[in-house]
Amino acid sequence: MKQIDRPVRPRRSRSVRRSSRTVAAASALAIVLTACSGGGHPEKPHPKPTPVWHTDPGSVAALGDSITVGFDACTLLSECPRVSWATGTDPKVGSVARRLVKHPATHSWNFARTGALMSDLPGQMTAAVHRRPELVTVLIGANDACRRDVGAMTPTAAFRADFARAMKRLRRALPHTQVYVAAVPDLLRLWSEGRKNPLGKQVWKLGICGSMLRDPDDLTKAAQDRRATVRERVVAYNSALAEVCGRDPLCRFDKSVFDYRFTGRQLSTWDWFHPGTRGQKELASLALRVITRAQP
């Protein structure tokens, strides 16, 4: 019987054989791990839960400028914190602290300062952090636009950076504190309403908000362009506030403070620039609507 020659298989090298065994072992391990993860599908990472906004904070810290300390609301050239929209005690105003905090006398603080700029906000935030408030209110920026002339206004980039720095300072220390940010008021409307009062225009000549209120009866194109430039800067400031605040799930920006159609009745009768007691009451009402809303 004739012997049939079988084809000779080439012999693999030791390195090839070792590589094959390694690949096979890795494949087997992958199958086991996939089976253990459940149904052959890889597990998906669980998203972080959205922080819950509480409509009844136990404490409030107010940051900002002369508006929040009630400057010229009660008497000439004086602060009047008791009528502050944020932390005031006057029942006619119905401040945020008075309406929401159970013990406002010991659990509300006002760190706002007359003349403050956005560059002062990080320092105010540092002071507030030591009190560990559950809610921080912010109303600042009018002084950044109300300068001697338009060239002295705070650049928008610097304004945004200082606000972001203040928020970062808060979040490093208090990740769960809520923040209410009011828009910078419409200074052009302030001019259009305040100029209706002859005494108010005389007071403005003392140098109040020169960039907007200087020569209030000048209706030339140059004057109108100057006022429009100031308003555009305020709009840019508010966009910066909304942008930075919008990145924080526990921050609410309130544009209604800019949109509010106030009249001379809400202005101080001492300077026709700052909010009077009625103006403080309206600011408190606007803030409470946003703070006590269940959903943003």
Salt bridges, closest charged atoms under 4 A:
ASP90 OD2 - ARG82 NH1 3.19
ASP149 OD2 - ARG148 NE 3.61
ASP162 OD1 - ARG165 NH2 2.95
ASP186 OD2 - ARG231 NH2 3.29
GLU193 OE2 - ARG189 NH2 3.65
GLU193 OE2 - LYS196 NZ 3.30
ASP217 OD1 - ARG195 NH2 3.22
ASP217 OD2 - LYS201 NZ 2.97
ASP225 OD2 - LYS221 NZ 2.66
GLU243 OE1 - ARG160 NE 3.19
GLU243 OE2 - ARG247 NH1 3.33
ASP248 OD2 - ARG171 NE 2.56
ASP259 OD1 - LYS255 NZ 2.85
ASP271 OD2 - HIS274 ND1 2.64
